Amino acid sequence: MLRSGRCLYRLVPKAGGVSFVSRKKAPVTCLHALRCMSSQGSSAGEQQDWSKAIVAGAVAVGVAGLIYYKKSNGDKESTPQRKEVVEKPPPPPPMVVGLPSKVPYLIIGAGTAGFAAYRSIRSMDPKAQVMLIGEEPHLPYMRPPLSKEMWYTDNRTLCQNLRFKQWNGKERSVFFEKEAYFCKPSELMEKETGGVSVVTGIKVVKLDVRDQKVYLNNGQELAYDKVLIATGGKPKNLPLVKEAGPEVARRCTLFKTVEDFKSLDAVTQASKSLAIIGGGFMGSELACALGKRGAETGMKIYQMFPEKGNMGKVLPEYLSKWSTEKVKKEGVEVIPETSLTGCRFDRSKRKIVLTINGSKEVLVDHIVVAVGLQPNVELSENAGLEVSKEHGGYLVNAELEARSNVWVAGDAACFYDIKLGRRRVEHHDHAVVSGRLAGENMTGASKPYWHQSMFWSDLGPEIGYEAIGIVDSSLPTVGVYAQADKSDTPKAVSEKTGDDLRSETPQDSVGSTEKPGEVAVGSKDNYGKGVIFYLHDKKVVGLVLWNVFNKMGVARKVLREGKEFDDLTEVAKLFNLYGDPEKEPEEELEESEEKVPM
């Protein structure tokens, strides 16, 4: 037998030569086979015949082996093979120097809710020693300007230093406090008068509620007396985008953090085209902002979403479509009623190819996915905390407590609203108020969360709205509108109040029914300012104040009434739509609206 390459051949003597029959693969060497065959011949003639056969067989086997080798390995030799790159896990973060073994108050998360909580703790307990642990490499900062004012600040050096100009032109930082306000971790427990320390760039990976201890991703441990979970959430991605490969991933932004702003700011300086996927608050704010950037740099901006108009899940259809026309005037090509059916990277054109509605293709340099937020609830796995299957987030009681000595605030909290049922809210005002209340309760206040949180959105300095309660476009709505003037804009209210963060801040009528359940009263097709009432069982469950500002106290009072109103046009007069100061409701003075603690 002879072995060539990977095959074993059997030599069959015949008249005038031999034939070769392949048998099977086996680890037998040709030399061993030759020795065996040469030792089997007895006479000189037979040995001579066998010698000829062996030589012929060896030549044939060699040729066959060469052909087999070329066939099996030729492609590998001619085509360079891409080596698989095995990504090594990142090294753990460095140890926190001087980390105490235990702190009285621990806040997991260094965002808005965490900021409001430590301010509240310190106001209730002036000698409190509070530690915040945040995954981001920054001190607590405000997120709203990242999708609003930061893009309208012409001074790039200002933005790079994380400062911006408000609509009123005044300059400020995104950070709530200066670095000097906080003490080092090693100094916290030595401060007899109390203090606040922030550990940045570190993640809490495990919470042990029984032993009251947390474990950090750098291997350190920290015990606590009372803990607040204020981990917020992370932006959602679309499966088609997520599975499109590394080239698309490198050209995709899930917008939320300071680092996301810096990255997208750099991208928009060089890109020729960009698509925003999503038509909600974040997507629409960024569309207007990047439309302005595109007008300056020549960048083409697309915005696509499945609804019929911008913010279509919140605003009634007629107002949503009207808003879309405003976004288009900012230079944005809005593509509504769009379903993303494909996403890939074209290497020859160096572009992302988005397939919409199964056929149309849009080619862009970069994409921004703005389709909502996923609450961070990873700690529930080992802490034994219950998570809402319907709303997401940690289930908490009326005092925002999830377990003994464990509170939750902000985006990650699923709380019970005494008027509207169990909810989870993802807005700035809720983060401020829930964080503040949780902080008070950590000091022993035991107060229930009865606050009706509000939110606001600005489509640039000229159009803005504030909302409260359940604002869902699927509900019946009644909108009452009036002619707006220059004082009815986000810019004007900022100039008046000195603050852009509107969290808890202080005509001939033509009726038209755009679709069943939607009624608009006011100057037809001119929705300059107004109030939209959202109804359930004929009762007001939500309100949107469209270019109407500093009236959230009135809105809360209307919502708190929880009753059926005979004439909502009369209720709308409480908001001073027609500019008559003598008709200001006395009840508005009873509702004390506090500024966000800065």
N, C-alpha and C positions, 0 to 999 in steps of 0.2 A: 504494500500500500504506500502511496505517496501523499504528502500533505502540501497543499499550495494555498497560500493566503489563509483562508478560514475553512477550506473544504478538504475533504479526504477522498482520494481516488483509489479505485481498485484496478490493478492491471490484470487483464485477461489475455493470456497468450493465444494467438491465432496463427494461421499459416501466413508467413511473410510479414509478421509484425505483431503488434499488440493493440488492444483497444482499452480505452479508459472509461470507467463507469463511476460517476460520483456517488458516494455513499452518504456520509454524514459528517458533521463537524466534530472534531475531536482533537485534543491537544497532543498529537503524535508528530514528531519531527520527521522530515524527509530523510535525514541521515540514518535514523533508526530503521526506517522502512527499507532503505537501500541495503543496509547491512543484513537485514533479515533475508531479503531476496537473494543477495549474492551468496549467502551461506547455504542456500537450498539446492543449488545445482550440483550434480555428481560427476558428470563426464566433461571433458574439455569442450566437446561440441556443444553440449547443452549450455556450458558456461559462456561460450562465445555467443550463442543465441541470446542468452539472458543479458549479456553485456550490451549487445546491440539494443535490446529492448529497453534496458535501463537508460542508456544514453538518449534514445528516442523519447522515452517516457519523461526523462528529466527536462528535455527541451520543451516538450508539449506542456508539461506542468508549469514550467517557468513562464511560458507565453500566456497560458490560461490565468496564472496568478497575476501577471502584469496587467492583463485586461481587466480582471476583477478589481484589482487595486485602483486602477485608473477610473473605473466606473463608479466605485463607491466613494472615492476620495477626491476625484478630479474637481468637483464643484466646490469643495471646501478649500482646495488650494487656489482656485482661480478667483473666488469671491472672498474678500476679507470678512471675517466673522466679527460681529459686534460683541464685545465682552459684556457680560452681565455685571452691572454695578450694584453691589450689595450695600445699601445705605446703612451705615452704622448708627445706632441710636445716639442721640445727642448726649453729651456728658451731663451729669446732674449739676444744677446750679451750685454756686459756691456756698459755703456755710455762712450763716448769719452770725457775725461777730457779736458776742455779748447778748445773745438771745436768752432771755430769762427762762427759768424752768416752768414758771406759772405766772399768769396775769389775771387780774380780777375781771376785766372786760375784754373779750376778743371779738373782732369783727372780721369775718371771712369775706373779702371783697373790698376794694378801695375805690368804688364808684360813687355815684350820687347818693344812693341809699346809705352806704357806709358813712359818707361824709355827714349827712343829716343826722345819722344815729349818734356819732361821736359828739357832735355839737350839742345834741339833746342830753346825752349822758352827762357831759361836762356842766351843762346848765342846771341839771337836777342834783348832781353830785360834784361840786367844784374840785374836790380832791381825787376824783376818779383817775385811775391809771388805765388807759385804753390803748390797745394795740390793734392795728389794721394790717392784714396780710393780703396783698394784691398781686395777681399774676402779671399784670402789665408793668413795664419798667418806669412808670410815671406816678407822681403823687396824684391824689384825687382831682379830677377835672370835670368840667361840664361838657356833655356831648352835643347838645343842640347846635352850637355854632359850627360844628364840623360839617354839617350839611346845609348851613344857611350863610351866616355873615362871613365866614372865613373865605368863601369863594368870591365875595364881592369886595374884598380888601385888595386894593391895587398894589400895595407895598408888599412885595414877596418876602423881603427880609423880615417884616413884621410877622408874616405867617410862619416862616421857618422858626421863629422864636415863640411860636404858639401864642401870638397876640393878634387881635383883630379889631376892626372898627365896627361899633354897633351902628344900627340904622341912623342913629342921631349924630354919628361922626365921632363919638367919644371912643377912646382906645381902652382896651382892657385885655387881661390874660384869660386863657381858658381854665387856669388853675384856680381852685377855690381859695387856697391859702399859699403864702410864700413858704419856701423850704424852711426858713428860720422858725416858723411856727411849731414845727414838729421836733421832737427830741430823738436821740439815737436809741435803739433798742436796749443798749447796755445801760442807759441812763434812766429808763422809764421807772423801774421799781425803786430808784433812789430818790425820786421827786416826791417830797412830802406834800407839796401843794398840788400834786397830780400833773398829768401831762398826756400827750398823744404821740405815739410812735407809729410810723408806717414802714412796713417791710415790703419792698417792691421786687418784682421779678421772681416771686416764689409762689408756688401753688400748693394749696392744702389738698392732699390726695386721699386722706382718710379722716373720718370723724368718729370717735368712740364716745358715744353719749353716756354710757354707763360709767366709764372711768374719767369722763370729762377731759378728754385729751385729743389733740389733733396731730397728724403726721404730715410732714412736709416733703416735697419732692426732692429735697436735698439730703434727706435722711434724718433730719432733726425732728424732735418732738416738742410739744408745748401743751401744758395743762392750763385749764381756765376755770373760772367760777361760773361765768355766764357767757354765752356765745350767740352772735347774730350771723345768720347766713344771708349775705347780700351779694351773691355771685352773679346776678344778672342773667344774661343770655348770650348766645352766639348767633350770628346771622345764618339763616338757612341757605342751602344750595339746592340747585335743581339736579335730579339724577342724570339727565342728559349732559349737563355741563360737567358734573363730577366725574363721569365715566369717559369723558372725551380725551383724556390723556394728559401727559405732562406739559405739552406745548400750550394747550388751552389753559391749563391751571396756572401757568406762569403769566398769562395774559388776562386773568380774571381777578376781580376785586369783590370781596364780600365786605361791604362797608360798615364800619362801626367805630373803630378806635382811632387814636391819634396817628398811629403808624399807618393805618389804612388811608387817612387823609394825606399824609406825607407822600405815600406811594402813589396815590391817584393824582395828586398835584403834579408830581414829576412826570407821570405818564401823559397827562394832558398837555404838557409843554411840547412833547415830541410827536404824539399820535396825530394821524390824519383823520381817523374815524373812530367812533366809540358808540357802543350800544348799551342802553340801560334796560334791563329786563325787570319789569315791575312797575305798577302804576299807583302804588300807595303813597303814604306820606314821604318816606325816604326817597323812593324812586322819583316822585314828582318834584321834590325839592332839589334833588341833584340834577334833574333834567333842566330845570330853569337856570340853575347855577352854571352848569357846564355849557348850556346854550350861550350864556354870556361869554364864557371862556372861549368857546368855539368862534364866536364873532370876532374875537381878538386875534386868534391864532390860525383861523381857517379850518379848524377841526369840524368834521361833520358829526352831528349828534343824532342818534336814533333813540326812541323810547318805544317799547312794545309791551303789551299786557293783554290779558284775555277780556277785560271789562270793556264797556262801550265808551268810557271816558276816564280821565284822571280821577283818582280817588273814588272810583265807581262803587266800591264796597261801602263807602260812608255817605257820600253825597247823593241826593236824588238825581235821577238821570239827566234832567234838563240842566242842572247846575254843574254836573260832572262834565257834560259835553261843552258847556260854556267855559269851564276851566281849561279844557283841552285846547280850545282856540287861543286862550291866553298863553299857554305853554308853547304853542306853535309860533306865536309872535316873538318868542324868545329865540327863534332860529332852530327849534327842535323839530325833526320829522317824527311825528307821533303816529304809531301804527297800532290802533286799538283792535279789539276783537281778534287777537293773535294767539295762536297756540304754537309753542316751540316744539317742532317735531324732529329736529336734528341739530347737532353741534359737532363740528370737526375742525381740524387745522389743515389748511391747504399749504403744503410746503413750498410749492412753486411760486405761489403768490404771497407767501408769508402772512396770511390773513386767517382769522377765524371765520368760518362759514356757518351762519345761522340759517337753518331751514325753518320757515314758518308756514303753518297751514298746509304742510305736506309738499309744497312746490316752490314757493318763492324763496330766493336766497339773498341774504344780506351779508356782505363781507366787511369786516371791521378789524381794526388793529387791537382793540381791547373791549372787554365787556365788564359791566357792573351788574351783579345779581342782587336785587333788593326785593326779596319776596317774603320778608318776615323774620321773626326771631324764634329761636329754640331755647327755652329756659335751661340753665345749667343745673342739673339735678344729679350729677354723678355721685355726690356724697351720700345720696339716699341708699345706694347699694350696700354699703357696710354700716351705715348709721341706723338702719331700720326705720327711716322716715317715709311716710306715705306720700305718694305722688298722685296727682289728679290725672286720671286716664282721659278725661274729657278736655280739660283746659291746659294740662301740663302744670308744672310747678309743684312745690311742696304744699300739702294741705295744712292750713293753720286754723286756729280758733279765732274768736273775735278779738283777742288780745295779740294776735299775730304769733302765737306760740305753737310750735310743732311738737315739742316734748318739754319736759321739765328742764328749765334753764337753757332752752334752745328756741330762738326766735328767727323768723324769716321776714325779709322786707324787699320791696322792689319787684323787678320783673320775675323773680323766682318764686314769689308768694302767690298761692291760690287761696283767696280769702272769701269770707261770706259777707255779702252786701245785704243789709237788712231790707233794702228796697228792691234790689235787682237780682238777688240770689248769688250763688257762688260765681266768682269771676277771677280773672287774672289780667292785669293791666300792665302795659309796657311803656308807659310815658313818664316824662320827667317829673311832672307834678306828683304822680303816685309814688315815685321813688323818694321824693323829698318828704312827703307827708307820712308815708308808711315807715320810712327810716326814722323819722323824728318820733313817731309814736312808739316804735319798737324800742328805741333808746330810752324813752321815758319808762316803759314797762320793764326794762332790764334793771331799772333802779327801784322798782316796786310800785309803780303807779297803777298797774292793772286797769288801764283804760281800754275800752272797746274801740274798734276801728269803724267809725260811722261816716268817715269823710267820703264825699262824692268827688273823686279825683277828676281833674280836667286835663285836656291836652290842647296843644296849639300847633299850627303849621303855617309857614310863610312860603308863598311862591314868589320869592324876591321881596323887595321893600314896598311893593304897591298892593299886594293881595295877601291877606292873612285871615285866619279864623281860629276861634276857640270853641271847644266842644266839651260836653259833660254828659254823663249817663250813657245809655245804650244808643249809639248812633249807627244804625244799620240801614243801608239803602233798601233792604227788602221790606222794611216797615212802612206803613202809610205816613206821609209827611205833609205838613202845611208850612209853606214858606211865606213870610211877609217881608217885602222889600221896599226900599226907598232910594232916592237918588243920593249918591255919595259925592263928597267933595274931597279936597286935599287933606282934610283933617282925619279922614276915615281910611287910614293906611297903617301898616306896621311901622313905617318910618315915622309917621306923625305921633303915634302913641309912644314910641321910643323917645322922641324929642320931648314929649310931655312928662313922662315918668322917669326918664333917665336910665331905663333898663329894658333890654330886649327879652329877658327871660320872664315871660308872662305866666308864671306859676303863682296862683293866688294873688295877683295884683288887683291892687284896687282897679202930597202928590196926587195925580189922577190915578185911581186904582183900576187895574184891569185884571180880572181873575182868569187864570188859564190852567187847564188840567193837562199835564204833559202825558200822563198815563194813569191808569186806575191807582188811586192811593196817593198821587202826587198833586198837590195844589200849590200854585205860586200866586201870590197877590202882590202887586206893585207895578212899577214901570216895566212893561213887557220887554223881554230880552235884554234888560239892563239890570243886572243883579249887582249893583254897586255896593250895597250893604243891606243886611237883613237878618232875620232870625228864622231858623228852620226848626220846627217842632216835630219830634218823632213820637208816634203814637202806638200804644198797645192796649187793646180793649178800650179805645177812645181816651185813654189817659196818657199824659205826657211822660215819657220814660227817658227822653234825651233831647238835647238842644245843641244846635250849631249857631254860633254868633259869627256871621259872615261880615268881616271888616267892621265889626262892632266890638269895642274893647273896654276893659275895666267895668264890665257888667256881670262878671261871673257870680257875684253875690246875689244878684236878682235871679240868675238862672238856677242857682242852687235852691232858692226859695220856691220857685215854680216847681222844680223837680220834687222838692220835699213835700209839697202839697199833696201830690199823688192823687189828684182828682181829675174829673172830666170838666173841661172848660167849655162854656157855651160858644164863646167867640174868641178865637185865638188872635184875631187882629187887635182886639182890645188888650189882650195880654202882651202883645208885641209892643204896645205903647210904653210899657214899663221900662223898655230898653232905650227910650228916648231916640227912636229912629228918626224923628222929624226935627230934631235939633232945637226943641223948645225947653230951655232949662227950667222954666217954671213948672213943668210937668214931671220933674224928677220925683220918683216915688220915695216917700219917707222911709219905706221899709228897707230901701237899699242901705241906709245908714246903719241899720241894725246888724248888717252882716259885715263883720270885720275881716277884711282880706289882708293877710300878712304877706310880706315880701319873702322871697326865698332867702334863707340865711346865707349870707356871703362871707 
